Every structure is written in C-alpha cells, then in structure tokens.
Amino acid sequence: QILLGNKDTVGACADFTKAAARGDAEATKLKRLYCEDLVENLVINLPPEDNWKQADDQADQHQRVVTYTRLDETLSNWKQLYSLSTMKQNLGDVTPAKQVIVEQAKAAAKTFTMKEVAQDQSVPPKWAIFTTETSEFKNGTYPESNLWLIRLGEVTIFMAHLDVKSATIEPALLEKWKDVFLRTSIK
C-alpha cells in the first residue's frame, strides 16, 4: 500500500498479486480495486414522463459526473436536476460518503436538515437514500433540496441525486424517486 501511496502502481500491483496468491483477502480486494479493469455501471430508469436529457458529462481519471435536465430546462435555468457521480473506489460503507455530502451542504447553508429515507448496509451492495434540505444559503441563493442515493459496487461508489429548487422535497416526489432509486441495479 505504501507503493500505491507513492504513485508506484506497478510495484503496488506486483505486491498485491503476490499477497493475493498467498490467500490474503485484503490484497485480493486491493488488486481488484487498483490493478484490474473491472467496470461496473449503475442501471437506473429515469421517469420517462419527466423528459430528461443529458446536459453535461465530465470525467477525469478518478470520477465521472453525468448531469440531466428536463427537456425545456438548462444547467443555468432548472427546477429539477438529476446527476450521477461514479468513482472507482469502494469505501466498504456508505457513511464516509454521506458525511462528506452532509458537511459540504452544512458549510454552504444558513439552515440545513438531513433526513434518512432508507438504507441497507447489512449485505453488499450497501446503499443509503437520504435528503439534504436547505431553505437558505449563506450566499443568498435560492433554496435547494436533494434526494441522494449512495450505492456501493464491488470497486465503484455511485452517488445519484435529484436536486429540486425548493426548501423541501414534496412527499409525492420523494416517494416517486425513492422507488426509482430502490429499483437501481449494478451491472
């Protein structure tokens, strides 16, 4: 792991391979995460009645973020926005990712609430659905609420969220998207 921290991926992968061959479970996990080209995708069916269109797609070597708006909206003028972030990393637990999201939202907000909606961390794939609601930001912008799904794959963390320009998410919209998120799968 030290070699990996020093950006010596080749050396780290050689060490992981040797240790995995001796039966080291942690080395096997690290080898799959950093040395193999395992590709996972989150399968999600966006509600067709919402008329979603892809508005942006940004990626670097660590993360990809794909953002969708409604057909008649843009990234600068939207009422609802859907985004999916994908990172090749497995934290083993959704809690660290959730904490980062909550802390970032709290830092920007004058008023903030987070509500747990549903989760299952007992068996893989682990997942959590929760809301972050901000009625007022420190910079004075419009209120915004987010319904989040964090889902862990074998070597990938998926973070999907529906953003709404309102202080809260209406119960019917929350239930609709909770169902959308619960029906996701990893392929």
C-alpha positions as CSV (number, residue, x, y, z in Angstrom):
1,Q,0.0,0.0,0.0
2,I,3.0,2.3,0.6
3,L,4.0,1.9,-3.1
4,L,0.5,2.9,-4.1
5,G,0.7,6.0,-1.9
6,N,3.9,6.8,-3.6
7,K,2.3,6.5,-7.0
8,D,4.1,3.3,-7.8
9,T,1.1,1.5,-9.2
10,V,3.2,-1.2,-11.0
11,G,5.1,-2.1,-7.8
12,A,2.0,-2.0,-5.7
13,C,0.1,-4.3,-8.1
14,A,3.0,-6.7,-8.1
15,D,2.9,-6.8,-4.3
16,F,-0.9,-7.2,-4.2
17,T,-0.7,-10.1,-6.8
18,K,1.9,-11.9,-4.7
19,A,-0.1,-11.5,-1.4
20,A,-3.3,-12.4,-3.1
21,A,-1.7,-15.6,-4.4
22,R,-0.9,-16.5,-0.8
23,G,-4.6,-16.0,0.1
24,D,-4.5,-12.5,1.6
25,A,-8.1,-11.3,1.3
26,E,-7.2,-7.6,1.7
27,A,-4.6,-7.9,-1.1
28,T,-7.1,-9.6,-3.3
29,K,-9.5,-6.7,-2.7
30,L,-6.8,-4.0,-3.4
31,K,-5.7,-5.9,-6.5
32,R,-9.2,-5.8,-7.9
33,L,-9.6,-2.2,-7.0
34,Y,-6.4,-0.8,-8.3
35,C,-4.9,-3.3,-10.8
36,E,-7.8,-4.8,-12.7
37,D,-10.1,-3.1,-15.2
38,L,-13.4,-4.1,-13.6
39,V,-16.1,-1.9,-15.0
40,E,-19.4,-1.5,-13.1
41,N,-22.4,0.6,-14.1
42,L,-25.4,1.7,-12.2
43,V,-28.6,0.8,-14.0
44,I,-31.3,3.4,-13.3
45,N,-34.5,4.1,-15.2
46,L,-35.3,7.8,-15.1
47,P,-39.0,8.5,-15.2
48,P,-39.9,9.0,-18.9
49,E,-42.7,11.4,-18.1
50,D,-40.1,13.9,-16.8
51,N,-38.5,14.2,-20.3
52,W,-34.8,14.0,-19.1
53,K,-32.0,15.0,-21.4
54,Q,-28.2,14.7,-20.8
55,A,-26.9,18.2,-20.2
56,D,-23.3,17.6,-19.1
57,D,-20.8,14.8,-18.9
58,Q,-17.4,15.4,-17.2
59,A,-14.8,12.9,-16.3
60,D,-11.2,12.6,-15.1
61,Q,-9.1,9.6,-14.1
62,H,-11.0,9.4,-10.7
63,Q,-14.5,10.4,-11.2
64,R,-17.3,10.8,-13.8
65,V,-20.3,13.1,-13.3
66,V,-23.3,13.0,-15.8
67,T,-26.0,15.6,-15.3
68,Y,-29.5,15.6,-16.7
69,T,-32.1,18.4,-17.0
70,R,-35.6,18.4,-18.2
71,L,-36.1,18.9,-22.0
72,D,-37.2,22.5,-21.5
73,E,-34.5,23.4,-18.9
74,T,-30.8,24.1,-19.0
75,L,-28.0,23.9,-16.5
76,S,-28.4,27.6,-15.7
77,N,-32.2,27.5,-15.6
78,W,-33.6,24.4,-14.0
79,K,-36.3,23.4,-11.5
80,Q,-35.2,19.8,-11.2
81,L,-31.8,18.3,-12.0
82,Y,-30.5,14.7,-11.8
83,S,-26.8,13.8,-11.5
84,L,-24.9,10.6,-11.2
85,S,-21.3,10.6,-9.9
86,T,-19.2,7.5,-10.3
87,M,-15.9,6.9,-8.6
88,K,-13.7,3.8,-8.8
89,Q,-13.4,3.3,-5.0
90,N,-15.1,1.1,-2.5
91,L,-15.3,2.5,1.0
92,G,-16.9,-0.6,2.4
93,D,-19.6,1.6,3.9
94,V,-21.7,4.4,2.7
95,T,-21.2,6.5,5.9
96,P,-18.0,8.3,4.8
97,A,-19.5,9.5,1.5
98,K,-22.7,10.6,3.3
99,Q,-20.7,12.5,5.9
100,V,-18.8,14.4,3.1
101,I,-22.1,15.3,1.4
102,V,-23.7,16.5,4.6
103,E,-20.7,18.5,5.8
104,Q,-20.4,20.3,2.4
105,A,-24.1,21.1,2.5
106,K,-23.9,22.4,6.1
107,A,-20.9,24.6,5.2
108,A,-22.9,26.4,2.5
109,A,-26.2,26.6,4.3
110,K,-27.7,29.1,6.8
111,T,-30.4,26.5,7.5
112,F,-30.0,22.8,6.9
113,T,-31.7,19.5,7.6
114,M,-30.8,15.9,6.7
115,K,-33.3,13.1,6.8
116,E,-32.7,9.3,6.5
117,V,-35.1,7.8,4.0
118,A,-34.0,4.2,3.7
119,Q,-30.8,2.1,3.8
120,D,-29.3,-1.4,3.9
121,Q,-25.8,-1.8,4.9
122,S,-26.1,-5.4,6.2
123,V,-25.1,-7.1,2.9
124,P,-23.5,-5.9,-0.4
125,P,-24.3,-4.0,-2.3
126,K,-24.7,-1.5,0.5
127,W,-26.8,1.6,-0.1
128,A,-28.5,4.6,1.6
129,I,-31.1,7.1,0.5
130,F,-31.4,10.4,2.3
131,T,-32.4,14.0,1.8
132,T,-30.5,17.3,2.4
133,E,-32.7,20.3,2.5
134,T,-31.5,23.9,2.6
135,S,-34.0,26.7,2.8
136,E,-31.4,29.4,2.8
137,F,-27.7,29.5,1.7
138,K,-25.0,31.8,3.1
139,N,-24.5,33.4,-0.3
140,G,-28.3,34.2,-0.5
141,T,-29.2,32.0,-3.5
142,Y,-32.5,30.1,-3.9
143,P,-33.4,27.2,-1.6
144,E,-32.5,23.7,-2.7
145,S,-33.3,20.2,-1.6
146,N,-31.6,17.0,-2.7
147,L,-32.6,13.3,-2.6
148,W,-29.5,11.2,-2.5
149,L,-28.7,7.6,-3.3
150,I,-25.3,6.2,-2.4
151,R,-24.7,2.7,-3.6
152,L,-21.5,0.7,-3.4
153,G,-20.4,-1.7,-6.1
154,E,-17.6,-4.1,-5.8
155,V,-15.0,-1.4,-6.8
156,T,-17.2,1.6,-7.5
157,I,-19.2,4.1,-5.5
158,F,-22.2,5.6,-7.1
159,M,-23.8,8.8,-5.9
160,A,-27.1,9.8,-7.6
161,H,-29.1,12.8,-6.6
162,L,-32.3,14.6,-7.6
163,D,-32.0,18.3,-7.0
164,V,-35.1,20.5,-6.6
165,K,-35.2,24.3,-6.2
166,S,-37.4,24.3,-3.1
167,A,-36.8,24.2,0.7
168,T,-38.2,20.7,0.9
169,I,-39.0,17.8,-1.3
170,E,-42.7,17.2,-1.7
171,P,-43.8,13.8,-0.3
172,A,-45.1,12.5,-3.6
173,L,-41.9,13.4,-5.4
174,L,-39.8,11.8,-2.7
175,E,-41.8,8.6,-2.9
176,K,-41.5,8.5,-6.7
177,W,-37.8,8.9,-6.7
178,K,-37.3,6.7,-3.7
179,D,-38.9,4.0,-5.8
180,V,-36.6,4.9,-8.8
181,F,-33.5,4.6,-6.6
182,L,-34.7,1.3,-4.9
183,R,-35.0,-0.2,-8.4
184,T,-31.4,0.5,-9.4
185,S,-29.0,-2.3,-10.0
186,I,-25.3,-2.7,-10.7
187,K,-24.1,-4.5,-13.8
